[in-house]
Amino acid sequence: MHRQPHVHETAGRVKAFSAMIDRLQPLFALALRIYVARVFFFSGLTKLHDWNITLALFRNEYHVPLLPPAVAAVLGTCAELGLPILILAGFGTRFAAAALFVFNVVAAVSYPDISVAGLKDHMLWGALLLVLVCYGPGQLSVDQLLGHGRDGAEDTIQD
């Protein structure tokens, strides 16, 4: 005859599982930062690969509001190269993630021919950036080492 687990045994298992997940949070936060930084950094490198093509795209395809195409190209490329480095290091993470979130929104709305799959990618990246804005970079970060953003609240991804 099989004995049903007691309520206290089940609660203990749930608590142990939660503790294990909590120990994995620093690695999850680092993996999130690596993923999102990689996406934007490699996009910036692509723009640098052939600057003439980049300028042509900003003149003819991307319709960034309020900025001349050449200025938008420079600012966009700088954002895609600089902000991911900050996010990867976990330095000024919330600011960098918020700035990259705004950049991501502008990029998505400035390209009228964006595909459904491309729009979904931008939505995913935006959601991940918002996680970093709201929860910070996690324990494996320069921000954590320096104690930045600490006002009595945890500056890590936690429940």
Backbone as a chain_set.jsonl record, in Angstrom:
{"seq": "MHRQPHVHETAGRVKAFSAMIDRLQPLFALALRIYVARVFFFSGLTKLHDWNITLALFRNEYHVPLLPPAVAAVLGTCAELGLPILILAGFGTRFAAAALFVFNVVAAVSYPDISVAGLKDHMLWGALLLVLVCYGPGQLSVDQLLGHGRDGAEDTIQD", "coords": {"N": [[0.85, -1.173, 0.0], [0.598, 2.17, -0.865], [1.808, 5.048, 0.711], [0.498, 8.245, 1.229], [2.244, 11.334, 0.912], [2.906, 13.315, 3.756], [1.58, 16.525, 4.674], [3.514, 18.236, 5.731], [5.862, 17.056, 4.794], [5.612, 17.449, 2.043], [5.594, 20.253, 1.964], [8.173, 20.691, 2.893], [9.66, 19.635, 0.767], [8.945, 21.385, -1.285], [10.014, 23.735, -0.256], [12.755, 23.075, -0.251], [13.163, 22.762, -2.991], [12.649, 25.387, -3.838], [14.767, 26.705, -2.562], [16.909, 25.619, -3.973], [16.445, 26.687, -6.528], [16.737, 29.408, -5.907], [19.496, 29.471, -5.44], [20.4, 29.217, -8.009], [19.769, 31.591, -9.226], [21.75, 33.741, -9.543], [23.254, 32.745, -11.713], [21.281, 32.535, -13.673], [20.596, 35.252, -13.995], [23.023, 36.226, -14.973], [23.209, 34.727, -17.367], [20.981, 35.766, -18.721], [21.842, 38.435, -19.048], [24.102, 38.02, -20.685], [22.907, 36.912, -22.984], [21.119, 38.982, -23.949], [22.909, 41.12, -24.255], [24.633, 40.127, -26.183], [22.99, 39.912, -28.48], [22.43, 42.64, -29.173], [25.022, 43.743, -29.326], [26.291, 42.323, -31.435], [24.656, 43.144, -33.514], [25.375, 45.829, -33.649], [28.06, 45.509, -34.431], [27.647, 44.519, -36.985], [26.648, 46.776, -38.248], [28.915, 48.364, -38.247], [30.53, 46.976, -39.979], [30.107, 47.607, -42.714], [29.964, 50.73, -43.274], [28.89, 52.445, -45.197], [26.705, 51.042, -46.229], [25.197, 50.916, -43.909], [24.609, 53.652, -43.503], [23.068, 54.075, -45.807], [20.889, 52.398, -45.245], [19.79, 53.735, -43.031], [19.063, 56.083, -44.282], [17.192, 55.249, -46.196], [15.583, 53.054, -45.344], [15.178, 52.732, -42.498], [13.261, 54.716, -40.396], [13.844, 56.846, -38.342], [12.438, 58.854, -35.93], [12.702, 62.424, -35.63], [15.497, 62.645, -35.882], [18.299, 63.288, -38.013], [19.291, 61.01, -40.633], [22.107, 60.276, -40.642], [22.963, 61.005, -38.065], [21.249, 59.418, -36.527], [22.215, 56.919, -37.3], [24.842, 56.918, -36.25], [24.337, 57.315, -33.465], [22.687, 55.096, -32.949], [24.396, 52.945, -33.567], [26.437, 53.368, -31.703], [24.941, 53.007, -29.352], [24.256, 50.303, -29.614], [26.724, 49.111, -29.41], [27.989, 50.097, -27.062], [26.167, 50.059, -24.797], [25.485, 47.27, -24.447], [27.943, 46.284, -23.501], [28.12, 47.42, -20.957], [25.893, 46.169, -19.802], [26.636, 43.472, -19.976], [28.864, 43.424, -18.25], [27.527, 44.101, -15.997], [27.379, 46.67, -14.979], [26.167, 49.718, -14.039], [23.743, 48.757, -14.746], [20.884, 48.911, -14.674], [20.346, 51.472, -15.723], [21.616, 51.208, -18.266], [20.136, 49.078, -19.353], [17.579, 50.233, -19.414], [18.014, 52.343, -21.228], [18.711, 50.846, -23.494], [16.341, 49.504, -23.825], [14.612, 51.592, -24.637], [15.933, 52.252, -27.02], [15.505, 49.822, -28.385], [12.705, 49.853, -28.713], [12.439, 52.119, -30.377], [13.896, 51.187, -32.573], [12.261, 49.065, -33.424], [9.848, 50.353, -34.14], [10.721, 52.079, -36.074], [11.282, 50.8, -38.387], [9.464, 50.124, -40.999], [8.953, 47.801, -42.473], [9.201, 45.592, -40.85], [9.146, 42.179, -39.973], [6.723, 39.771, -38.734], [8.005, 37.866, -37.176], [10.368, 39.262, -36.602], [9.331, 41.373, -35.11], [8.388, 39.946, -32.905], [10.852, 39.076, -31.874], [11.938, 41.553, -31.07], [10.088, 42.171, -29.093], [10.586, 40.129, -27.224], [13.271, 40.741, -26.539], [12.857, 43.269, -25.445], [11.266, 42.613, -23.225], [13.106, 41.099, -21.718], [15.013, 43.063, -21.218], [13.495, 44.739, -19.603], [13.227, 43.095, -17.37], [15.831, 43.246, -16.384], [15.913, 45.986, -15.811], [13.984, 46.17, -13.777], [14.766, 44.267, -11.821], [17.503, 44.34, -11.588], [21.038, 43.459, -12.059], [21.774, 41.049, -10.863], [23.742, 38.89, -8.69], [26.273, 38.302, -9.724], [27.899, 40.569, -10.743], [29.332, 43.783, -11.574], [27.986, 45.933, -10.468], [26.898, 44.732, -8.154], [29.242, 44.101, -6.763], [30.198, 46.665, -6.228], [28.182, 47.649, -4.716], [26.175, 49.213, -5.795], [23.029, 50.832, -6.281], [21.807, 50.022, -3.974], [19.488, 50.324, -1.619], [18.589, 49.317, 0.71], [16.885, 47.53, -0.376], [16.887, 44.472, -2.213], [19.085, 44.097, -4.951], [18.939, 42.245, -6.938], [17.906, 39.53, -9.029], [15.242, 38.147, -7.662], [12.686, 36.399, -5.767]], "CA": [[0.0, 0.0, 0.0], [1.384, 3.402, -1.008], [1.456, 6.065, 1.695], [0.484, 9.618, 0.725], [3.151, 12.178, 1.688], [2.316, 14.212, 4.739], [1.607, 17.926, 4.253], [4.809, 18.812, 6.134], [6.878, 16.518, 3.881], [5.433, 18.155, 0.77], [6.055, 21.632, 2.162], [9.633, 20.63, 2.972], [10.184, 19.423, -0.597], [8.751, 22.643, -2.01], [10.992, 24.675, 0.287], [14.08, 22.659, -0.742], [13.206, 23.097, -4.419], [12.768, 26.848, -3.925], [16.139, 27.068, -2.167], [17.784, 25.264, -5.086], [16.219, 27.695, -7.566], [17.366, 30.645, -5.428], [20.945, 29.375, -5.644], [20.662, 29.324, -9.454], [19.409, 32.922, -9.707], [22.875, 34.516, -10.08], [23.609, 32.226, -13.038], [20.194, 32.928, -14.571], [20.739, 36.683, -14.283], [24.199, 36.367, -15.852], [22.842, 34.203, -18.683], [20.091, 36.755, -19.323], [22.67, 39.573, -19.469], [24.927, 37.587, -21.818], [22.045, 36.755, -24.16], [20.617, 40.252, -24.481], [24.065, 41.914, -24.676], [25.147, 39.532, -27.429], [22.082, 40.274, -29.58], [22.601, 44.028, -29.589], [26.417, 44.009, -29.674], [26.56, 41.817, -32.782], [23.96, 44.024, -34.45], [26.246, 47.0, -33.795], [29.226, 45.121, -35.244], [27.179, 44.42, -38.37], [26.568, 48.143, -38.774], [30.283, 48.845, -38.47], [31.167, 46.2, -41.047], [30.083, 48.425, -43.936], [29.307, 51.962, -42.844], [28.114, 53.002, -46.318], [25.417, 50.34, -46.257], [24.467, 51.361, -42.718], [24.065, 54.983, -43.793], [22.005, 53.914, -46.799], [19.722, 51.842, -44.553], [19.171, 54.78, -42.213], [18.465, 57.071, -45.187], [16.13, 54.719, -47.046], [14.744, 52.006, -44.752], [14.824, 53.046, -41.108], [12.697, 56.061, -40.311], [13.968, 57.267, -36.952], [11.828, 60.182, -35.793], [13.392, 63.592, -35.068], [16.95, 62.66, -36.087], [18.796, 63.06, -39.373], [19.74, 59.625, -40.771], [23.508, 60.058, -40.249], [23.021, 61.096, -36.601], [20.586, 58.211, -36.027], [23.124, 55.79, -37.536], [25.936, 56.991, -35.27], [23.801, 57.082, -32.124], [22.222, 53.711, -32.873], [25.549, 52.05, -33.535], [27.079, 53.558, -30.387], [24.081, 52.365, -28.35], [24.345, 48.849, -29.753], [28.061, 48.646, -29.03], [28.365, 50.499, -25.713], [25.244, 49.635, -23.746], [25.636, 45.845, -24.131], [29.149, 46.049, -22.697], [27.733, 47.73, -19.583], [24.977, 45.122, -19.352], [27.42, 42.249, -19.799], [29.65, 43.576, -17.021], [26.658, 44.378, -14.864], [27.81, 47.973, -14.456], [25.135, 50.677, -14.449], [22.876, 47.85, -15.501], [19.503, 49.383, -14.82], [20.37, 52.582, -16.672], [21.948, 50.694, -19.595], [19.002, 48.289, -19.833], [16.489, 51.156, -19.736], [18.387, 53.032, -22.467], [18.623, 49.877, -24.587], [14.908, 49.254, -24.014], [14.111, 52.696, -25.468], [16.528, 52.034, -28.339], [14.825, 48.683, -28.98], [11.371, 50.3, -29.144], [12.63, 52.997, -31.538], [14.306, 50.339, -33.702], [11.118, 48.278, -33.898], [8.846, 51.193, -34.787], [11.336, 52.859, -37.155], [11.429, 49.969, -39.581], [8.082, 49.806, -41.367], [8.836, 46.48, -43.094], [9.582, 44.556, -39.898], [8.313, 40.981, -40.077], [6.088, 39.342, -37.497], [9.063, 37.218, -36.388], [11.251, 40.324, -36.129], [8.62, 42.087, -34.047], [8.403, 39.06, -31.734], [12.208, 39.156, -31.319], [12.058, 42.827, -30.355], [9.267, 42.08, -27.882], [11.336, 39.295, -26.284], [14.417, 41.511, -26.042], [12.324, 44.314, -24.588], [10.853, 42.005, -21.956], [14.318, 40.753, -20.973], [15.6, 44.316, -20.739], [12.679, 45.202, -18.475], [13.606, 42.28, -16.209], [17.059, 43.846, -15.842], [15.569, 47.294, -15.238], [13.204, 45.994, -12.549], [15.393, 43.411, -10.816], [18.94, 44.547, -11.521], [21.895, 42.536, -12.796], [22.087, 39.826, -10.143], [24.902, 38.911, -7.801], [27.521, 38.195, -10.473], [27.957, 41.81, -11.498], [30.112, 44.881, -11.008], [27.06, 46.682, -9.603], [26.818, 44.03, -6.868], [30.54, 44.278, -6.087], [30.323, 48.054, -5.781], [27.054, 47.999, -3.856], [25.326, 50.212, -6.452], [21.588, 50.597, -6.314], [21.393, 49.391, -2.729], [18.819, 51.231, -0.698], [17.896, 48.429, 1.628], [16.196, 46.503, -1.164], [17.796, 43.623, -2.976], [19.337, 44.548, -6.317], [19.178, 41.015, -7.666], [16.683, 38.852, -9.469], [14.767, 37.295, -6.592], [11.231, 36.447, -5.606]], "C": [[0.898, 1.239, 0.0], [0.871, 4.459, -0.042], [1.521, 7.442, 1.047], [1.447, 10.455, 1.554], [2.377, 13.116, 2.601], [2.466, 15.649, 4.25], [2.956, 18.558, 4.585], [5.945, 18.313, 5.236], [6.819, 17.248, 2.536], [5.932, 19.587, 0.879], [7.57, 21.683, 2.24], [10.267, 20.446, 1.601], [10.07, 20.705, -1.429], [9.779, 23.674, -1.554], [12.4, 24.345, -0.207], [14.229, 22.992, -2.224], [13.376, 24.599, -4.611], [14.175, 27.304, -3.567], [17.117, 26.753, -3.289], [17.656, 26.295, -6.223], [16.864, 29.018, -7.17], [18.873, 30.63, -5.638], [21.321, 29.519, -7.117], [20.414, 30.727, -9.998], [20.597, 33.735, -10.223], [23.289, 34.054, -11.484], [22.541, 32.583, -14.075], [20.34, 34.394, -14.976], [21.927, 36.923, -15.215], [23.876, 35.872, -17.258], [21.931, 35.175, -19.427], [20.902, 37.935, -19.858], [23.523, 39.212, -20.681], [24.08, 37.518, -23.082], [21.663, 38.095, -24.769], [21.783, 41.137, -24.957], [24.591, 41.424, -26.022], [24.307, 39.952, -28.639], [22.381, 41.681, -30.09], [24.037, 44.325, -30.014], [26.728, 43.523, -31.094], [25.814, 42.608, -33.851], [24.779, 45.289, -34.7], [27.472, 46.694, -34.632], [28.856, 45.006, -36.719], [27.1, 45.804, -39.004], [27.959, 48.7, -39.076], [30.952, 48.177, -39.668], [31.203, 46.962, -42.368], [29.262, 49.684, -43.637], [28.467, 52.58, -43.95], [26.74, 52.343, -46.423], [24.567, 50.769, -45.068], [23.836, 52.719, -42.953], [22.921, 54.907, -44.793], [20.733, 53.358, -46.147], [19.02, 52.912, -43.717], [18.537, 55.866, -43.082], [17.196, 56.547, -45.839], [15.163, 53.75, -46.377], [14.25, 52.365, -43.352], [14.356, 54.491, -41.055], [12.668, 56.502, -38.846], [13.391, 58.674, -36.825], [12.789, 61.194, -35.178], [14.899, 63.658, -35.304], [17.298, 62.529, -37.56], [19.372, 61.643, -39.467], [21.181, 59.374, -40.31], [23.667, 60.099, -38.733], [22.385, 59.85, -35.986], [21.497, 56.993, -36.184], [24.249, 55.768, -36.503], [25.422, 56.671, -33.87], [23.344, 55.635, -31.945], [23.365, 52.728, -32.763], [26.275, 52.157, -32.2], [26.266, 52.887, -29.286], [24.23, 50.851, -28.403], [25.715, 48.298, -29.367], [28.384, 48.941, -27.566], [27.471, 49.951, -24.62], [25.337, 48.132, -23.44], [26.89, 45.523, -23.311], [28.852, 46.337, -21.225], [26.832, 46.634, -19.008], [25.743, 43.827, -19.087], [28.228, 42.3, -18.504], [28.766, 43.724, -15.788], [27.047, 45.673, -14.179], [26.849, 49.044, -14.957], [24.028, 49.962, -15.19], [21.475, 48.387, -15.716], [19.414, 50.544, -15.801], [20.604, 52.068, -18.094], [20.785, 49.898, -20.179], [17.82, 49.183, -20.202], [16.778, 51.889, -21.047], [18.27, 52.085, -23.661], [17.173, 49.486, -24.856], [14.303, 50.323, -24.924], [14.643, 52.548, -26.892], [15.79, 50.915, -29.075], [13.436, 49.067, -29.491], [11.491, 51.172, -30.393], [13.013, 52.168, -32.762], [13.111, 49.586, -34.28], [10.098, 49.144, -34.633], [9.408, 51.983, -35.967], [11.499, 52.071, -38.444], [10.06, 49.475, -40.006], [7.898, 48.405, -41.944], [9.219, 45.342, -42.152], [8.604, 43.379, -39.998], [7.677, 40.67, -38.726], [7.139, 38.686, -36.592], [10.026, 38.261, -35.821], [10.622, 41.114, -34.996], [8.592, 41.255, -32.765], [9.776, 39.069, -31.07], [12.377, 40.43, -30.501], [11.229, 42.825, -29.063], [9.97, 41.239, -26.82], [12.495, 40.083, -25.681], [13.957, 42.623, -25.105], [11.903, 43.769, -23.227], [12.071, 41.649, -21.101], [15.009, 41.999, -20.431], [14.809, 44.876, -19.559], [12.937, 44.382, -17.214], [14.85, 42.874, -15.56], [16.785, 45.206, -15.204], [14.904, 47.101, -13.87], [13.956, 45.254, -11.452], [16.902, 43.587, -10.693], [19.714, 43.399, -12.15], [22.141, 41.195, -12.115], [23.395, 39.95, -9.386], [26.239, 38.88, -8.538], [27.685, 39.41, -11.377], [28.849, 42.826, -10.794], [29.227, 45.709, -10.084], [26.992, 46.048, -8.215], [28.117, 44.212, -6.083], [30.692, 45.674, -5.498], [29.202, 48.489, -4.848], [26.149, 49.049, -4.453], [23.863, 49.803, -6.389], [21.06, 49.973, -5.048], [20.774, 50.437, -1.816], [18.027, 50.446, 0.331], [17.134, 47.338, 0.903], [17.231, 45.691, -1.915], [17.893, 44.139, -4.4], [19.659, 43.333, -7.167], [17.847, 40.444, -8.102], [16.309, 37.864, -8.377], [13.255, 37.356, -6.545], [10.857, 37.193, -4.37]], "O": [[1.845, 1.33, 0.781], [-0.327, 4.736, 0.023], [2.505, 7.765, 0.383], [1.48, 10.315, 2.777], [1.322, 13.636, 2.237], [3.386, 15.952, 3.491], [3.482, 19.337, 3.791], [6.883, 19.057, 4.95], [7.848, 17.615, 1.97], [6.618, 20.078, -0.017], [8.189, 22.61, 1.717], [11.304, 21.043, 1.312], [10.981, 21.057, -2.178], [10.345, 24.4, -2.371], [13.16, 25.252, -0.547], [15.285, 23.447, -2.663], [14.162, 25.033, -5.454], [14.714, 28.204, -4.211], [18.048, 27.519, -3.537], [18.658, 26.714, -6.801], [17.475, 29.682, -8.008], [19.465, 31.655, -5.974], [22.447, 29.904, -7.433], [20.811, 31.025, -11.125], [20.468, 34.375, -11.267], [23.633, 34.873, -12.336], [22.864, 32.897, -15.22], [20.223, 34.736, -16.152], [21.841, 37.732, -16.14], [24.231, 36.525, -18.238], [22.092, 35.382, -20.63], [20.681, 38.384, -20.982], [23.652, 40.013, -21.607], [24.49, 38.01, -24.133], [21.859, 38.32, -25.963], [21.649, 41.832, -25.965], [24.948, 42.222, -26.889], [24.847, 40.303, -29.688], [22.562, 41.89, -31.289], [24.254, 45.079, -30.962], [27.361, 44.241, -31.868], [26.294, 42.728, -34.978], [24.866, 45.763, -35.833], [27.887, 47.514, -35.451], [29.649, 45.351, -37.596], [27.451, 45.975, -40.171], [28.144, 49.426, -40.053], [31.839, 48.757, -40.293], [32.22, 46.959, -43.06], [28.035, 49.687, -43.736], [27.431, 53.181, -43.669], [25.738, 53.011, -46.678], [23.359, 50.964, -45.201], [22.663, 52.925, -42.641], [21.915, 55.601, -44.642], [19.628, 53.8, -46.463], [17.791, 52.982, -43.701], [17.573, 56.504, -42.661], [16.233, 57.292, -46.02], [14.018, 53.64, -46.813], [13.054, 52.306, -43.067], [14.997, 55.381, -41.614], [11.617, 56.527, -38.204], [13.812, 59.584, -37.539], [13.592, 60.852, -34.309], [15.52, 64.659, -34.949], [16.673, 61.751, -38.281], [19.891, 61.128, -38.476], [21.449, 58.366, -39.657], [24.427, 59.31, -38.172], [22.921, 59.287, -35.031], [21.546, 56.135, -35.303], [24.566, 54.717, -35.947], [26.006, 55.847, -33.167], [23.59, 55.025, -30.904], [23.317, 51.789, -31.968], [26.682, 51.144, -31.63], [26.833, 52.267, -28.386], [24.319, 50.193, -27.366], [25.832, 47.12, -29.03], [28.997, 48.11, -26.896], [27.964, 49.431, -23.618], [25.273, 47.753, -22.271], [26.885, 44.586, -22.514], [29.279, 45.589, -20.346], [27.0, 46.226, -17.859], [25.511, 43.164, -18.076], [28.266, 41.326, -17.753], [29.215, 43.495, -14.665], [27.045, 45.765, -12.951], [26.728, 49.255, -16.163], [23.45, 50.491, -16.14], [20.942, 48.322, -16.824], [18.499, 50.591, -16.623], [19.882, 52.441, -19.018], [20.479, 50.025, -21.365], [17.134, 48.926, -21.191], [15.887, 52.039, -21.883], [17.783, 52.48, -24.721], [16.816, 49.17, -25.991], [13.573, 50.007, -25.864], [13.894, 52.7, -27.857], [15.486, 51.049, -30.26], [13.037, 48.652, -30.58], [10.743, 50.993, -31.354], [12.516, 52.414, -33.861], [12.972, 49.484, -35.499], [9.54, 48.716, -35.644], [8.641, 52.505, -36.777], [11.826, 52.643, -39.484], [9.545, 48.511, -39.439], [6.79, 47.871, -41.907], [9.531, 44.242, -42.609], [7.392, 43.57, -40.094], [8.055, 41.243, -37.704], [7.158, 38.925, -35.385], [10.453, 38.144, -34.673], [11.298, 41.482, -34.035], [8.754, 41.791, -31.669], [9.868, 39.07, -29.842], [12.892, 40.399, -29.383], [11.635, 43.414, -28.061], [9.955, 41.595, -25.642], [12.68, 40.094, -24.464], [14.598, 42.886, -24.088], [12.156, 44.394, -22.198], [12.065, 41.874, -19.891], [15.53, 41.991, -19.315], [15.39, 45.424, -18.623], [12.874, 44.915, -16.106], [14.922, 42.993, -14.337], [17.364, 45.534, -14.168], [15.238, 47.801, -12.915], [13.802, 45.576, -10.274], [17.513, 43.034, -9.779], [19.123, 42.475, -12.708], [22.674, 40.283, -12.748], [24.067, 40.98, -9.437], [27.236, 39.383, -8.022], [27.62, 39.307, -12.602], [29.089, 42.743, -9.59], [29.678, 46.141, -9.023], [27.024, 46.757, -7.209], [28.089, 44.45, -4.876], [31.244, 45.846, -4.411], [29.261, 49.568, -4.258], [25.42, 49.72, -3.722], [23.51, 48.625, -6.434], [19.952, 49.437, -5.049], [21.461, 51.322, -1.307], [16.949, 50.853, 0.762], [16.775, 46.326, 1.505], [18.322, 46.176, -2.212], [16.898, 44.569, -4.983], [20.548, 43.381, -8.018], [16.792, 40.834, -7.601], [16.987, 36.853, -8.191], [12.62, 38.208, -7.167], [9.672, 37.336, -4.07]]}, "num_chains": 1, "name": "protein.A"}
